[in-house]
Amino acid sequence: MGTWRPEHLFTLQQSRQSYQHYQEQITACDEQIEKMLVSIVPRVDPAEMPLPPDRKHKQRGRKRKNVKQSTGFDLRTESYKLFGVDLTQIPGLMAMVLTLFSEVGRDMSRWPTVGQFVSWLALCPDNDISGGRVLWRGMRRVHNRAGELFRMAAYTLHHEKSPLGDYLRRMKSKLGPAGAPRQPPTKSRSSSIRW
């Protein structure tokens, strides 16, 4: 069955070897990340304060089947030790927690309020007001990598059964697909949802 021409078999062999090489490189990177995470002093000792149960998947009422972890170590436990809270419970942020840590760090005292943090991320509208008149209204053109993470997290919420997923779907129907992903990250300023 099929055509087994030598050039096709050669390309298939090359692709398989490339895939195996990349898997080895990813494993080496995961080991290096795990070594670096072990060297950082944790905020919380999981032995004293155990990790809370995974609320997100319990609410859905179904078990995840054959889910492969994207890292070679337990991302949820490591992020809990780093931040002192379980950030993986925030919809959309599961795989991006360590990238967020590398961009922002774990000292959030630089931003006294949520509004200041959202403004630093360039996720909120910025109005130029002079003499009581609004001169310009719109989003600031700042390329903040941490802000980009929150925007990417917002893109993943379309099929999420959570208040943020509902909000994104409502904004997509109202603003269209291009304008909607800017909305969920700024939702935390006016509600009890905490990033």
C-alpha positions, 0 to 999 in steps of 0.5 A: 500500500502506498508509494515507498519512493527512496526520496520520501523515505529519506525525508521521513528519516531526516524528519524523525531524527530532527524530532528526536534531536529536538526532544533531547534538547527540550529535555535538557532545557527542562532539566536546567530549568528544574536545577534553577528552580531548586536553587531559588528560595521558596516562599512556601514550603509544601510540607508545611502548607500543602498545595490546595486541591486543583479546583479548576478541573474538579469543577468541570466534573470530568477527569483529564485523560492522557494529559502529558505535562509540557515540562519534565517536572511538576509545574504546579508545585514549583510555581506554588513554591515560587509565588506562594499562591497557585497561579495555575488556577487562573484560566489561561495561565497554566503553561505561562506561569514560569515565563511570567516569573522570568519577566516580572519576578515574584516581588509584586510590591513594585505595583501597590494596586492591580490597576498600576500593574495592569497599566504597566502591562499596557493592557488598559486604555490610556487617555491623554487629558489636558484641561479637562478635554480628552485629547487622545483615547486608545491603547498605549503602543508599548511592547511589554513581554509580560503584557503579551503573555496575558494577551496570549492567555486571553486567546486560550479562553475561548473554550474555557468554562469560566467567568473569564471565558464567558466574558471573552466570548461576549466581547468577541461577539461585540467587538470582533475577534481582533479586539476581544483578547484585549478585554479579559486581562483588564477585567481584573481592574473592575471585578473580583477576578485576580490575576 
